[in-house]
Amino acid sequence: MSAIDPGELRELRAVEAELNERWPETKIEPSLDRIKALTELLADPQRSYPVVHIAGTNGKSSTSRMTDALFTRLGLRTGRYTSPHLQLATERISIDGAPISPHGYVEAFRDVAPYVRLVDERSDVPMSKFEVLTGMAFAAFADAPVEVAVLEVGLGGSWDATNVADGAVSVVCPVALDHAEYLGEDLATIAGEKAGVIKPGSIAVVAGQQPEAEQVIMNRVAEVDATVAREGHEFGVLSRTVAVGGQMLKLQGLGGVYDEVFLPAHGEHQARNAAVALAAVEAFFGAGADRQLDAEAVREGFASVLTPGRLERVRAAPAVLVDAAHNPHGARALAEAVNSEFSFRKLVGVVAVLGEKDARGILGALEPVAEEVVVTTNSSPRAMDPDELAGIAKDIFGADRIVVEPRLDNAVETAIQLAEETSDPAESVSGGGVVITGSVVTAGEGRALFGKEPA
């Protein structure tokens, strides 16, 4: 990514400051009325291109990126809307596989701002930040114009602002407990919200689910007369082997078997995300038993995938990984990937979580693979106090396996030192590792510490 013009960056920050005066993404008033009012004023830009709509608890961003990469290699101009961002707000709106420029982001905001004010004036509740961003993305994609938009749900599904778009293909990634205060206290209720993106007559691509979630999703499929493709039935991962920088996959798609697929991402969960993305793209093109996508284009698409902040290596020795796991389900996937694909002599975790998250569940999932943990905080105003996090960590790791560092940069330095320590002077100091995790904000700030550009 080329250097950002300082003037453009100042304008971007000014727009973000204005947007941040609105309700944050963690505060919702369940209604599509405001976003519908905005899109109607904008002449419904979301209806000017076909949509692949991606919901679920974990894996949405990676699946969105993989879907985008496949479409690009198959010759379509793409728009991709994801959230939250790791480092820079422009990451949320991508065209042709790359974030729009700060200037493009500011222009998108200015284009919709007069119409946002009209909606605000007519509504009891002003538009939230996420609703405005969604309108910006819809308009930017129409202006490009794109040939397909990949939309990641922000929160839930039924009431999410992205749900004013009608996905020709709807994807439901794995559903787990998260955002219970908004979505419900049990899997079935949460799955019902996520399944709300499945529209009448669409094709639903459903990742492997726990039984209570799968039943609700299948009920929605039947209710709206959608066509369904299920992981483990119509598509899935046939085999995977660890490779340098990622893994080699053999995937069962809707149109047949795709072998020798290199995916530059770690973990079984990413292999499964790849199978879901492949099925979504096949469904979009109408691939089936007698029609397969170009296998070489599929290989090239997956090989080009970038998954920043998802078990991403940002330093070599000792190895430092960054992962955006922010709930127990994501932390378990992280731990399983570390256990199966890395051979660390010693792994140290750097953990900062947001206050409303299940810190105990996240730390409990990491405990089997992390010898020690450095608890810290990040720049979010919602971040849990490190001393409070330390109290939870002591229950799980024991006092002798935790260190408290109030600043993230100091926490990373401490973790690197711990990873290089040995109890035996004759033991090699090589083979240590650090993983920075606990929230998307933590992962983004971890990337920035090592000079990684927004992607």
Residue, then its C-alpha position, 0 to 999 in steps of 0.5 A: m500500500s502506498a503512503i497515505d497523503p497526510g491531508e487525506l488522513r486528516e480528512l479521514r480522521a475528521v469524518e471518523a470523529e463525526l461518525n463516532e458521535r453516532w451510536p456505536e456498532t455495539k448499540i442497536e435499535p432493531s429496525l431496518d426502517r432507517i437504512k431503508a429510508l436512506t437507501e430509498l433516498l439514494a435510489d436503492p444502490q444495493r439493488s444495482y449489483p448481485v450480492v453474496h451475503i455472509a452471516g455467522t459468529n466466526g469466520k465471516s471476514s476470512t470467508s468474505r476475503m476468500t469469496d472476494a479473491l475467487f470472484t476476482r480471479l474468475g474475472l468479476r469486479t468486486g466490492r467487499y464490505t466487512s467489519p470491524h476494521l483492524q487498523l484503518a476505517t477504509e478497510r471496511i469498503s474494498i473494491d477490486g480486493a483493496p481498501i478504498s483510499p482515504h479520499g474515496y472514503v471521505e467522498a463516500f461519506r460526503d455523498v450520503a451525508p445530506y441524505v443521512r441528515l434527512v433520515d435523522e430529521r424524520s426518525d425518532v432515533p438518528m442513524s447509527k455509525f454502522e447504518v451510515l457506513t453501510g449506506m456509504a458502501f452500497a453507494a460506493f459499489a454502485d458508483a464503481p460499479v461492481e459486478v458482485a458485492v460481498l457483504e459481511v453482516g455486522l451483528g446478527g442478521s435479521w435486523d442488521a443494516t446489510n439485510v436491506a440487500d437481497g443476497a442471491v447467495s446467503v452464507v451462514c458461517p458457524v454460529a456460537l454464543d456471542h453478543a447474547e445481550y442483543l441476539g439471545e442467550d441460546l444457540a437456537t435464538i442466535a441462529g434464528e437471527k443469523a438465518g434472517v439473511i436467507k431470502p426467498g428463492s436464494i441459495a443458502v450455503v450453510a457451514g457445519q453447525q451445532p445441531e440446535a443451530e442447524q435445525v433453526i437454519m434449516n427451518r428458515v431455508a424451508e420457510v423461504d423456499a431457498t435452495v440449500a448446500r450444507e458443509g459435510h453434505e454437498f461440499g466440504v474439506l476432503s483433506r488438508t496437510v500443513a504446508v510452509g506458510g499455510q496448508m494444501l487442501k483438497l476440497q469437495g465443491l458443488g461442481g466436483v473436486y478441486d485438489e492441490v489448493f494452497l491456502p496461505a492461512h493456518g488452521e482447520h477452521q480456515a480450511r472449512n472457511a475455504a470450502v464455504a467460500l468455494a461453495a458460495v462462489e459455485a452457487f453464484f455461478g450455478a456450478g453443479a455436478d455437470r459444471q465446475l469452476d475453472a480449477e486453475a482460477v480457483r487455485e490462483g484465487f485461494a493462493s492470493v488470499l490475505t487474512p490479516g489478523r488471522l494467525e498472521r505472522v508479523r515477526a520471525a524470531p521469535a515468531v510473533l502471531v496476531d489473531a483477532a479471536h474475540n470469543p471462546h469459539g474463536a480462541r479455541a480455533l486459534a488454540e487448535a491451529v497452534n497445537s496442530e500447525f506450529s511446534f513452539r518450544k514455548l508460547v506466550g500469549v498477549v491478551a487484551v479483551l473488551g469489557e463485554k466479552d467472555a474473557r474467562g472463556i477466551l483465557g480458558a481456551l488459550e490455557p492449554v497452549a500458552e505457557e504464560v500470558v501477559v495481560t494488557t489492554n488496548s486503546s478501545p474505551r470498552a477495553m477491560d482493565p488489565d488488573e481486572l483481566a489479571g484477576i480472571a487470568k489468575d484463576i485459570f493460569g495461576a499467579d506464577r504464569i501471568v504478568v500484567e503490563p498496562r501498555l500493549d507495546n510493553a506487553v509485547e516486549t515482555a512476551i518476547q523476552l519470556a518466549e526467549e527465556t529457558s530454565d536450562p542454560a543448555e537449552s536453545v532459546s529458539g523455538g519460542g513464540v508469541v500470540i497477540t489476541g483477545s479482540v479485533v482492536t488488539a490484533g489491529e494494534g499488534r499489526a501496527l506495532f510491527g509496521k504492517e499496513p492496513a489491508 
